[in-house]
Amino acid sequence: MYMAWMEPSSTTLGKTKELIKQGRERIGQTIKASGSRLCSYAERVVFLMDHSRSPDKSTQPPTPTDNINLGPSANPNAKPTDFDFLKVIGKGSFGKVLLAKRKCDGTFYAVKVLHKKTILKKKEQNHIMAERNVLLKNVKHPFLVGLHYSFQTSEKLYFVLDYVNGGELFFHLQRERCFREPRARFYAAEVASAIGYLHSLNIIYRDLKPENILLDCQGHVVLTDFGLCKEGMEQEETTSTFCGTPEYLAPEVLKKQPYDRTVDWWCLGAVLYEMLFGLPPFYSRDVSQMYDNILHKPLHIQGSKTVAACDILQGLLHKDQKRRLGAKTDFLEIKNHVFFSPINWDDLYHKRITPPFNPNVAGPADLRHFDPEFTQEAISTSITHTPDLAASSSSASDAFLGFSYAPTEEDI
């Protein structure tokens, strides 16, 4: 959920065994290529840098001794003992996400705790810092998870994030198989608003999928996981890094061609299609066949859907990125499509539209939408331990200079 590197959950898969038998099985395969470096970010997420071409500058792995300073100066006041850590709500390659209550005011947060040594060993510090950098820019958008502040000890990094406990869209979609058109439209509109905002900051998201879309306690969308974001992308600029999740890869990404921000609109189309039909648009259990479908197979829209729904799916899932919906005026094209004509975008942004579904959580302690495999796990005492500050001169600490962040008065 909150982690861009979450490991697959056997418990979650077990809960959906029957649906998997009916064709909702997800791909567990990774993409391989000769002369490539592969690193896993999330369930079925792959990040591949093809060294036969020039990768993005942001993906160049630094040496452990590089000093990374991407933001405000360190917050000397924040420390692990500021929190009561209550439950594990996520787990991944670099650490855990915990439900925590801040002692001074009783506020609940999701705190992502990452191990520096593991990050350095896998040479992922640039991606961790990039995610933090994006989070800093997102704090004022209603459909993007907010970073309240971050800090570090000599051994760990801490993200203090919005706590969202309405469950992943993926979880609800698995349970209900598909959504009616008004509900799918509502979620797609809130997601499009978030993506449009990122684009206005010249950020491409690149990993839109139901697993990265959370619902808050009222049922509004919260987009998370910014580990694959690409910053500094002007309107006409392209990039070529091969990354994403297999079911949602755009044709130009599969072809390893330069691509632009329209990859996010392709992914929006894929997610909308999945919400309406229960499976991604070109899905096949055979990953090679699925890639061939994405590249060559015409979009098949089955059943009785409105003309507007069919038209927006055809537009978003156009194989030619230059003719795709959003290629000309970006988010403005999406907003103005007839499919979204029932949406008042100002009301949507200000959350004046009642969500079509209420997760019905009783409060912050209601963890019904989190995997019991995580919530039943004991919390390590090292999470709350504040190491000797003398140790902060280590190379691990130096590699994350600038990580710590506290909001200014303007941010609050």
Buried (B, 14 or more C-beta within 10 A) or exposed (E): BBBBBBBEBEEBBEBBEEBBEEEBBBBEEBBEBEEBBEBBBBBBBBBBBBEEEEBBEBBEBBEBEBEBEBBBEBBEEBBBEBBBBBBBBBBBBBBBBBBBBBEEEEBBBBBBBBBBEEBBEBBBBBBBBBBBBBBBBBBEBBBBBBBBBBBBBBBBBBBBBBBBBBBBBBBBBBEBEBBEBEBBBBBBBBBBBBBBBBBEBBBBBBBBBBBBBBBBBEBBBBBBBBBBBBBEBEEEEBBBBBBBBBBBBBBBBBEBEEBBBBBBBBBBBBBBBBBBBBBBBBBBEEBEEBBBBBBEBEBEBEEEBEEBBBBBBBBBBBBEBEEBBBBEEBBEBBBEBEBBEEBEBEEBBEBEBEBBBEBEBEEBEBBEBBBEBBBEBEBEEEBBEEBEEEEBEBEBBBBBBBBBBBBEEEBE
